[in-house]
Amino acid sequence: MKLYRSFLPLLLVPVLLFFLGGCVSQDTQYIRRDINTLQKQIDALREDIKSAQLTTPAQPTTSLEVRKEQADRGADLEIVKRDLDSLRAIVEDNQQLAARTSTRLDDQERQFSTKLGELEIKVDQMLAKIEAAPSERGSPREEVKTPPPPVVEEPAPTEAPPVSVESDVERVYQEAYETFQAGDLEGARSQFQAFLKEYPDTPLSDNAQFWIGEIAFKKHQYEAAILAYENVIKKHPDSNKLPDAILKQGLAFLELGDKIDARIILESLIKKYPKTEQARIAKRTLQSL
């Protein structure tokens, strides 16, 4: 499932850290500027007090006024000191907030990476299970009693455009597709598999692989469907069937009762193809979870 790593919200983590870090840093710069201003005011008041103290003996007739002025300046000095202490406390709070935010985002990134790794392992395990028992691939899987999944809207697969039979590749593919349209799912699966064995890399190969997944989905063989759609995603990254394959893979996980993995896949579809019909269906499905 390495393809999904590029779709996931992990890309938001560094942006959010940069944004929060920038806001906290800018606020801290403003506060430090205010602190410097207050410190200069304190220094000026201290100089005035010292100057007044030095001139007091030479002017004994105004000693009362000098003392009053010193008292006023002392009061001003205390006010400035309190403001300075408040600003320093705000700086410390901002620094602590930035540290807590960074730690929380790091934890979320680690949790999301762990979940993606588990999803990839699960798909690999299903692939190994199917490869170990090829004779059972065509038979329906044993029914597992799970809570009924939410009602989801299954998209109508994009039908392959009519092709003129101008080559063996098109002829073999068209025969398999017509078998699928006629409702012979097992016959169509065999024909599409034979097509891929003979023609693994043609403009129609991604379509053939997708219809194999659709056949498995229709027969309620959801694990086989997931792997078939995964082959479309991995082997044909530029295919026009990619949005359909990602959507149906998410719905297959949902049919298996795995809502967590289904959500991850559907959210990646919405992020990569936000304006498609498949993304609209994915959004509506997520709202029903």
Number of C-alpha atoms within 10 A of each C-alpha: 17 11 13 18 15 12 17 19 14 16 12 12 15 14 11 14 16 13 12 16 18 13 14 16 16 12 15 20 13 11 17 17 12 16 21 12 13 18 15 12 16 21 12 13 18 16 12 15 19 12 11 16 14 10 12 16 11 9 9 11 10 12 16 11 12 18 15 12 15 19 13 13 17 16 12 15 19 13 13 19 17 12 15 21 13 13 18 17 12 16 21 13 13 17 16 12 15 19 12 12 16 18 12 11 17 14 12 13 17 11 12 16 15 11 14 19 14 14 20 15 13 14 16 13 12 15 16 11 13 15 12 11 9 9 9 11 15 14 9 12 14 7 7 8 8 9 9 10 15 14 11 16 11 13 12 8 13 10 10 11 6 8 10 9 12 8 8 10 16 18 14 17 24 20 14 25 20 12 18 21 12 11 11 13 20 16 13 24 24 13 22 27 18 16 20 17 11 11 16 16 12 12 13 18 22 24 23 26 26 24 25 24 28 26 22 24 21 11 17 17 22 25 22 24 26 25 20 23 27 22 17 24 24 13 14 18 13 11 17 12 19 22 19 24 28 25 24 28 27 27 28 23 20 23 23 19 18 14 18 14 21 26 20 19 26 23 23 24 27 22 15 15 15 15 10 14 14 22 23 14 18 28 17 12 21 15 8 10 14
